[in-house]
Amino acid sequence: MARPRDRIVGTARSLFHKLGFRGVGVDTIAEEAGTNKMTLYRHFDSKDDLIVECLRSAAMEARITASMQPPTPLATPDVEPIGLLGAR
């Protein structure tokens, strides 16, 4: 089972995605994460701090995913880039 902090962040990310930042409170996050508000506030000073951590986590995940994708070529090998501009 995941550590409480990881469960809180994962649960918060999911709930924020579904309901928005204002649509979910810390009581719901703690309950859905299988913990309590005291534990949540032990890891995060405020809901805002939890939101910041969720955004950091999502950004890091996106960077990792993007780094695993093959680069997209700017032009196909059979077309000269200048030809894409319509110049002759």
C-alpha positions as CSV (number, residue, x, y, z in Angstrom):
1,M,0.0,0.0,0.0
2,A,1.2,3.5,-0.8
3,R,2.4,5.9,1.9
4,P,-0.2,8.3,3.3
5,R,1.3,11.4,1.5
6,D,1.3,9.6,-1.9
7,R,-2.3,8.4,-1.3
8,I,-3.3,11.9,-0.4
9,V,-1.7,13.5,-3.5
10,G,-3.0,10.8,-5.8
11,T,-6.5,11.1,-4.4
12,A,-6.5,14.9,-4.5
13,R,-5.3,14.9,-8.2
14,S,-8.1,12.6,-9.2
15,L,-10.7,14.6,-7.3
16,F,-9.4,17.9,-8.5
17,H,-9.5,16.6,-12.0
18,K,-13.1,15.5,-11.7
19,L,-14.5,18.3,-9.5
20,G,-12.1,21.2,-9.7
21,F,-10.1,22.8,-6.9
22,R,-13.1,24.5,-5.4
23,G,-15.3,21.5,-5.8
24,V,-13.6,19.3,-3.3
25,G,-12.7,19.9,0.3
26,V,-9.9,18.4,2.5
27,D,-12.5,16.3,4.4
28,T,-13.4,14.5,1.2
29,I,-9.8,14.1,0.1
30,A,-8.8,12.7,3.5
31,E,-11.7,10.3,3.5
32,E,-11.2,9.1,0.0
33,A,-7.5,8.7,0.6
34,G,-8.2,6.4,3.6
35,T,-6.7,8.8,6.1
36,N,-7.8,11.8,8.3
37,K,-7.4,15.6,8.2
38,M,-4.8,15.5,10.9
39,T,-2.6,13.3,8.7
40,L,-3.3,15.5,5.6
41,Y,-2.3,18.6,7.5
42,R,0.8,16.9,8.9
43,H,2.0,16.6,5.3
44,F,0.5,19.8,3.9
45,D,0.1,23.2,5.7
46,S,-2.9,24.1,3.7
47,K,-5.2,23.0,0.8
48,D,-3.2,25.5,-1.3
49,D,0.0,23.6,-0.5
50,L,-1.7,20.4,-1.5
51,I,-2.8,21.9,-4.8
52,V,0.8,23.1,-5.5
53,E,2.1,19.6,-4.9
54,C,-0.6,18.1,-7.2
55,L,0.4,20.5,-9.9
56,R,4.1,19.7,-9.4
57,S,3.4,16.0,-9.5
58,A,1.4,16.4,-12.7
59,A,4.1,18.5,-14.4
60,M,6.8,16.0,-13.5
61,E,4.7,13.1,-14.8
62,A,4.1,15.1,-18.1
63,R,7.8,15.7,-18.5
64,I,8.6,12.0,-17.9
65,T,6.0,11.0,-20.4
66,A,7.2,13.6,-23.0
67,S,10.8,12.5,-22.6
68,M,9.8,8.9,-23.5
69,Q,8.1,9.9,-26.8
70,P,10.1,9.8,-30.0
71,P,10.9,13.3,-31.5
72,T,8.5,14.5,-34.2
73,P,10.3,15.4,-37.4
74,L,9.8,19.0,-38.7
75,A,9.6,17.8,-42.3
76,T,9.2,14.4,-43.9
77,P,12.3,13.2,-45.7
78,D,10.7,13.4,-49.2
79,V,9.6,17.1,-48.8
80,E,12.0,19.9,-48.6
81,P,11.1,22.4,-45.8
82,I,11.1,25.3,-48.2
83,G,8.5,23.5,-50.3
84,L,6.1,23.6,-47.4
85,L,6.1,27.4,-47.6
86,G,5.1,27.4,-51.2
87,A,8.3,29.0,-52.4
88,R,9.9,27.9,-55.7
